[in-house]
Amino acid sequence: MPNLTTVLDSSQVITKLDQSNMLGSIEELHLQVEQAWKETQKIKFQPATPIKHVVICGMGGSALGADVIKHLYKNQLPVPIDIVRNYTLPKYVSEETLIILSSYSGTTEEVVACGKATLNTKAQVMVIASGGTLIEMAKENDWPYYQINPTHNPSGQPRMALGYAVFGMIALLSKAGLLTLTQDEVDQVSAAIKKTVAQSNVSVNQDNNPAKILAYSIFDKKPVYVIADFLEGAGHVIANQTNENAKAFADYKVIPELNHHLMEGLRFPKSNSSTHIFVFFNSQLYHDRNQKRMTLTQQIVEENHIETLAVDLKATTPLTQAFELIALVGFASFYLSMLEGIDPSPIPFVDKFKQELK
């Protein structure tokens, strides 16, 4: 294994390990955003009846976009969003329900099952997928759909297609009259991602690279990402990507909820002090009380002799900060896999499980 003090600055080592070009997917996230927004503008949808609730069906990486949107826009969405990560639809589904079927492949069995279940309801349906059964069903049933053309996801991994997933779904919700987003806001997101890429790419040495610093900090540790408010969905994204890209344990916790129980669970087992690290993602856009809670919680974690790291997010809006965070930890989880000496793209246990389930 290469020397850990030099591996992340070595393009040769990284190219050798990154067999599926995951780095390309991370670097092109802003191009995913721009492409998705442009391609979805041609979609036509007129709600048959006023929409009173939204159900988004998706699994794994294909549900991450829904999580980001649900928490990012919770103060703006006029109707509730439920995310279904299973085979069945909620009983309340009616003609006033918008169902969005989300599967990168278009063949995810749980989402296809939900798609078939919609045929026995009067629900209004939209689809986001790159092809497969769901796109065929959309065409057969005249459901509006966004068919992803993943030009800027060379790794082919659904979890690395967040630009398509989030902005494709925002576009579908905007077509349904539930969200509004301007071209200027899209441009701001693209610019925020490009800024993070410029700071975090391979050419920036480890001493000045926030993503490399984060990767070194969490290497051989169990990171617990701490976020608040509108970043709850993005917290789910970064934990998932650390799990799948680095094959490493990672979890995320949300302020203020963790203040009501987790702080009492820090003392035991005694190994916590040697195995865990809490990473606090701070934002000046959090509720004032939650900003104070982040600081106090970090102090309590440190009083329990557990390592912490604070990362200050700089982007100026909730949407741009969500993508700043996703881009930063996208790089960090990739670099963590390089430190471990593994290709980040394959997910052998997930693939084996799916095969055995069949």
C-alpha positions as CSV (number, residue, x, y, z in Angstrom):
1,M,0.0,0.0,0.0
2,P,1.4,3.5,-0.8
3,N,2.6,5.8,1.9
4,L,-0.5,7.5,3.4
5,T,1.3,10.8,3.6
6,T,1.6,11.0,-0.2
7,V,-1.2,8.8,-1.7
8,L,-3.8,11.5,-2.1
9,D,-1.4,13.8,-4.0
10,S,-0.5,11.0,-6.4
11,S,-2.5,11.0,-9.6
12,Q,-0.8,7.8,-10.6
13,V,-2.0,5.9,-7.5
14,I,-5.5,7.4,-7.8
15,T,-5.9,6.5,-11.5
16,K,-4.8,3.0,-10.8
17,L,-7.3,2.4,-8.0
18,D,-10.2,4.3,-9.5
19,Q,-11.1,1.8,-12.2
20,S,-14.6,3.1,-13.0
21,N,-13.7,6.8,-12.9
22,M,-15.7,7.8,-9.9
23,L,-13.6,10.9,-9.6
24,G,-15.1,12.0,-13.0
25,S,-18.6,11.7,-11.5
26,I,-17.6,13.8,-8.6
27,E,-15.9,16.5,-10.7
28,E,-18.8,16.7,-13.1
29,L,-21.6,17.1,-10.5
30,H,-22.2,20.7,-11.6
31,L,-22.6,19.5,-15.2
32,Q,-25.2,17.0,-14.0
33,V,-27.2,19.8,-12.4
34,E,-27.0,22.0,-15.6
35,Q,-28.0,19.1,-17.9
36,A,-30.9,17.9,-15.7
37,W,-32.4,21.4,-15.5
38,K,-32.1,22.0,-19.2
39,E,-33.5,18.7,-20.2
40,T,-36.5,18.8,-17.9
41,Q,-37.8,22.1,-19.1
42,K,-39.6,20.4,-22.0
43,I,-41.7,18.2,-19.7
44,K,-45.4,18.9,-19.7
45,F,-47.7,18.2,-16.8
46,Q,-51.1,19.6,-15.8
47,P,-52.4,18.2,-12.5
48,A,-55.8,16.6,-13.1
49,T,-56.9,17.6,-9.6
50,P,-55.2,19.8,-6.9
51,I,-52.3,17.9,-5.4
52,K,-52.5,17.5,-1.6
53,H,-49.7,15.1,-0.9
54,V,-46.6,13.7,-2.7
55,V,-45.3,10.2,-2.4
56,I,-41.8,9.5,-3.7
57,C,-40.8,5.9,-4.2
58,G,-37.1,5.1,-4.4
59,M,-34.4,3.0,-2.9
60,G,-30.7,3.6,-2.0
61,G,-29.1,6.3,-4.2
62,S,-32.3,6.8,-6.1
63,A,-34.1,8.0,-3.0
64,L,-31.4,10.4,-1.9
65,G,-32.7,13.2,-4.1
66,A,-36.1,13.0,-2.4
67,D,-34.5,13.2,1.0
68,V,-32.5,16.3,0.0
69,I,-35.6,18.0,-1.4
70,K,-37.9,17.1,1.5
71,H,-35.7,18.8,4.1
72,L,-34.4,21.6,1.9
73,Y,-37.8,22.8,1.0
74,K,-39.8,21.9,4.1
75,N,-40.7,25.5,4.7
76,Q,-41.7,26.2,1.2
77,L,-43.6,23.0,0.0
78,P,-47.3,23.6,0.3
79,V,-48.0,19.8,0.7
80,P,-46.3,17.0,2.7
81,I,-43.8,14.6,1.1
82,D,-43.6,10.9,2.1
83,I,-40.7,8.8,0.9
84,V,-41.5,5.1,0.4
85,R,-38.5,2.7,0.6
86,N,-40.5,-0.4,0.3
87,Y,-42.9,-2.4,-2.0
88,T,-46.2,-0.9,-1.0
89,L,-48.0,2.5,-1.2
90,P,-49.6,4.3,1.7
91,K,-53.4,3.7,2.1
92,Y,-54.2,7.4,1.8
93,V,-53.1,7.5,-1.9
94,S,-55.9,9.0,-4.0
95,E,-56.5,11.2,-7.0
96,E,-55.0,14.1,-4.9
97,T,-51.7,12.3,-4.6
98,L,-48.7,12.8,-6.8
99,I,-46.5,9.7,-7.0
100,I,-43.0,10.1,-8.3
101,L,-41.3,6.8,-9.1
102,S,-37.5,7.2,-8.9
103,S,-35.0,4.6,-10.0
104,Y,-31.7,5.3,-11.7
105,S,-31.8,1.9,-13.5
106,G,-35.6,1.9,-13.9
107,T,-35.7,-1.7,-12.8
108,T,-35.4,-1.5,-8.9
109,E,-37.9,-4.1,-7.8
110,E,-39.4,-2.2,-4.9
111,V,-40.1,0.9,-7.1
112,V,-41.5,-1.2,-9.9
113,A,-43.8,-2.9,-7.5
114,C,-45.0,0.6,-6.3
115,G,-45.4,1.5,-10.0
116,K,-47.7,-1.5,-10.6
117,A,-49.6,-0.6,-7.5
118,T,-50.4,2.8,-8.8
119,L,-52.4,1.2,-11.6
120,N,-55.0,0.3,-9.0
121,T,-55.3,3.9,-7.8
122,K,-56.4,7.2,-9.2
123,A,-53.1,8.8,-8.3
124,Q,-51.2,11.1,-10.6
125,V,-47.8,9.7,-11.5
126,M,-44.5,10.9,-12.8
127,V,-41.2,9.0,-13.4
128,I,-37.5,9.7,-13.2
129,A,-35.2,6.9,-14.5
130,S,-32.5,6.3,-17.1
131,G,-34.5,3.6,-18.8
132,G,-35.9,0.1,-18.0
133,T,-39.3,-1.0,-16.8
134,L,-40.3,2.4,-15.3
135,I,-39.8,4.3,-18.6
136,E,-41.7,1.6,-20.4
137,M,-44.6,2.0,-17.9
138,A,-44.5,5.7,-18.2
139,K,-44.8,5.6,-22.0
140,E,-47.6,3.0,-21.8
141,N,-49.6,5.0,-19.3
142,D,-48.8,8.5,-20.6
143,W,-47.1,9.4,-17.3
144,P,-44.8,12.5,-17.6
145,Y,-41.2,11.3,-17.2
146,Y,-37.6,12.5,-17.1
147,Q,-35.3,10.0,-18.7
148,I,-31.8,10.5,-17.4
149,N,-29.1,10.5,-20.0
150,P,-26.1,10.0,-17.6
151,T,-23.5,11.7,-19.7
152,H,-21.8,13.2,-16.7
153,N,-21.8,10.1,-14.4
154,P,-19.0,8.1,-15.9
155,S,-18.9,5.8,-12.8
156,G,-22.4,4.6,-13.6
157,Q,-23.2,4.5,-9.8
158,P,-26.7,5.8,-8.9
159,R,-25.3,7.4,-5.7
160,M,-23.1,9.6,-7.8
161,A,-25.9,10.9,-9.9
162,L,-27.2,13.4,-7.3
163,G,-27.3,16.3,-9.8
164,Y,-29.7,14.4,-12.0
165,A,-31.7,13.0,-9.1
166,V,-32.2,16.3,-7.2
167,F,-32.7,18.7,-10.1
168,G,-34.7,16.2,-12.1
169,M,-37.1,15.8,-9.1
170,I,-37.2,19.6,-8.4
171,A,-38.2,20.0,-12.0
172,L,-41.0,17.4,-11.8
173,L,-42.3,19.1,-8.6
174,S,-42.1,22.5,-10.3
175,K,-44.1,21.2,-13.2
176,A,-46.7,20.1,-10.7
177,G,-46.8,23.6,-9.3
178,L,-45.3,22.7,-6.0
179,L,-41.9,24.4,-6.2
180,T,-40.3,27.2,-8.1
181,L,-36.7,27.5,-9.1
182,T,-35.1,30.1,-11.3
183,Q,-32.2,29.8,-13.7
184,D,-30.2,32.1,-11.5
185,E,-30.6,29.7,-8.6
186,V,-29.4,26.8,-10.8
187,D,-26.4,28.8,-11.8
188,Q,-25.6,29.6,-8.2
189,V,-25.6,25.9,-7.4
190,S,-23.3,25.1,-10.3
191,A,-20.9,27.9,-9.2
192,A,-20.9,26.6,-5.6
193,I,-20.0,23.1,-6.7
194,K,-17.3,24.3,-9.1
195,K,-15.8,26.3,-6.2
196,T,-15.7,23.2,-4.0
197,V,-14.2,21.2,-6.9
198,A,-11.5,23.8,-7.3
199,Q,-10.6,23.6,-3.6
200,S,-10.8,19.8,-3.3
201,N,-9.6,18.2,-6.5
202,V,-6.5,16.0,-6.8
203,S,-4.2,18.8,-8.0
204,V,-4.6,20.7,-4.7
205,N,-2.1,19.3,-2.2
206,Q,-3.3,17.7,1.1
207,D,-2.3,20.7,3.3
208,N,-4.6,23.1,1.5
209,N,-7.4,20.6,0.5
210,P,-10.4,20.5,2.8
211,A,-11.6,17.1,1.4
212,K,-8.2,15.5,1.8
213,I,-8.0,16.8,5.4
214,L,-11.4,15.4,6.1
215,A,-10.5,12.0,4.6
216,Y,-7.3,11.8,6.7
217,S,-9.3,12.8,9.8
218,I,-11.9,10.1,9.5
219,F,-9.5,7.4,8.2
220,D,-9.8,4.2,10.3
221,K,-12.4,5.9,12.5
222,K,-16.2,5.7,12.7
223,P,-17.4,9.1,11.6
224,V,-20.6,10.5,12.9
225,Y,-21.7,13.5,10.7
226,V,-23.7,16.1,12.7
227,I,-26.0,18.5,10.8
228,A,-29.1,20.5,11.4
229,D,-32.2,21.9,9.8
230,F,-32.3,22.0,6.0
231,L,-29.2,19.8,5.7
232,E,-30.8,16.7,7.1
233,G,-31.3,15.1,3.6
234,A,-27.8,16.1,2.6
235,G,-26.6,14.4,5.8
236,H,-28.2,11.2,4.6
237,V,-26.4,11.5,1.3
238,I,-22.9,11.9,2.8
239,A,-23.4,9.0,5.2
240,N,-24.5,6.8,2.3
241,Q,-21.7,7.8,0.1
242,T,-19.1,7.2,2.8
243,N,-20.6,3.7,3.4
244,E,-20.6,2.8,-0.3
245,N,-17.6,4.6,-1.7
246,A,-15.2,4.0,1.2
247,K,-16.8,0.8,2.4
248,A,-16.6,2.5,5.8
249,F,-19.0,2.8,8.7
250,A,-20.6,6.3,8.9
251,D,-23.7,7.7,10.3
252,Y,-25.4,11.0,10.6
253,K,-27.2,12.7,13.5
254,V,-29.5,15.7,13.5
255,I,-29.5,18.7,15.8
256,P,-31.6,19.2,18.0
257,E,-32.8,15.7,18.2
258,L,-29.5,14.2,19.2
259,N,-29.4,16.5,22.2
260,H,-32.3,14.7,23.7
261,H,-30.7,11.2,23.9
262,L,-27.4,10.6,22.2
263,M,-25.3,12.7,24.5
264,E,-26.0,10.2,27.3
265,G,-24.7,7.4,25.0
266,L,-21.2,8.7,24.6
267,R,-19.5,7.2,27.6
268,F,-19.8,3.5,26.8
269,P,-18.4,1.4,25.4
270,K,-15.1,2.9,26.5
271,S,-13.7,2.2,23.0
272,N,-15.7,5.2,21.7
273,S,-12.8,7.5,22.5
274,S,-10.5,5.5,20.2
275,T,-12.9,4.5,17.4
276,H,-15.2,7.5,16.8
277,I,-14.9,11.0,15.4
278,F,-17.8,13.5,15.3
279,V,-17.7,15.9,12.3
280,F,-19.8,19.0,12.9
281,F,-20.9,20.8,9.7
282,N,-21.7,24.3,10.8
283,S,-23.8,26.8,9.0
284,Q,-24.8,30.4,9.6
285,L,-28.1,29.6,7.9
286,Y,-29.1,27.3,10.7
287,H,-31.7,28.4,13.2
288,D,-29.9,30.6,15.8
289,R,-30.6,28.1,18.6
290,N,-29.3,25.2,16.5
291,Q,-26.0,27.1,15.8
292,K,-25.6,27.4,19.6
293,R,-26.5,23.7,20.0
294,M,-23.8,22.7,17.5
295,T,-21.1,24.5,19.5
296,L,-22.3,23.1,22.9
297,T,-22.7,19.6,21.5
298,Q,-19.2,19.6,20.2
299,Q,-17.9,20.6,23.7
300,I,-19.9,17.7,25.3
301,V,-18.5,15.2,22.8
302,E,-15.0,16.4,23.6
303,E,-15.6,16.2,27.3
304,N,-16.3,12.5,26.7
305,H,-12.8,12.2,25.2
306,I,-14.1,11.6,21.6
307,E,-12.3,13.4,18.7
308,T,-14.3,16.1,16.9
309,L,-13.8,18.2,13.8
310,A,-15.7,21.3,12.8
311,V,-16.3,22.2,9.2
312,D,-17.8,25.6,8.3
313,L,-20.0,25.7,5.2
314,K,-19.6,28.9,3.2
315,A,-22.2,29.0,0.5
316,T,-24.9,31.6,0.9
317,T,-28.2,29.8,0.4
318,P,-29.7,26.5,1.7
319,L,-29.6,25.0,-1.8
320,T,-26.0,25.9,-2.5
321,Q,-24.9,24.8,0.9
322,A,-26.5,21.4,0.4
323,F,-24.5,20.9,-2.7
324,E,-21.3,22.4,-1.2
325,L,-21.6,19.7,1.5
326,I,-22.4,16.9,-1.0
327,A,-19.5,17.8,-3.2
328,L,-17.1,18.2,-0.3
329,V,-17.9,14.8,1.2
330,G,-18.1,13.2,-2.2
331,F,-14.4,14.0,-2.6
332,A,-13.6,13.1,1.0
333,S,-15.3,9.6,0.7
334,F,-13.4,9.1,-2.5
335,Y,-10.1,10.0,-0.9
336,L,-10.9,7.8,2.0
337,S,-11.2,4.8,-0.4
338,M,-7.8,5.8,-1.8
339,L,-6.3,5.7,1.7
340,E,-7.8,2.3,2.1
341,G,-6.3,1.2,-1.2
342,I,-9.6,0.2,-2.8
343,D,-11.7,1.0,-5.9
344,P,-14.6,3.0,-4.6
345,S,-17.2,2.0,-7.3
346,P,-17.9,-1.7,-6.7
347,I,-20.4,-2.6,-4.0
348,P,-19.9,-6.4,-3.8
349,F,-22.1,-7.0,-0.7
350,V,-25.0,-5.1,-2.1
351,D,-24.7,-6.8,-5.4
352,K,-24.4,-10.2,-3.8
353,F,-27.4,-9.6,-1.6
354,K,-29.5,-8.6,-4.6
355,Q,-28.4,-11.7,-6.5
356,E,-29.2,-14.0,-3.6
357,L,-32.5,-12.3,-3.0
358,K,-33.5,-13.3,-6.6
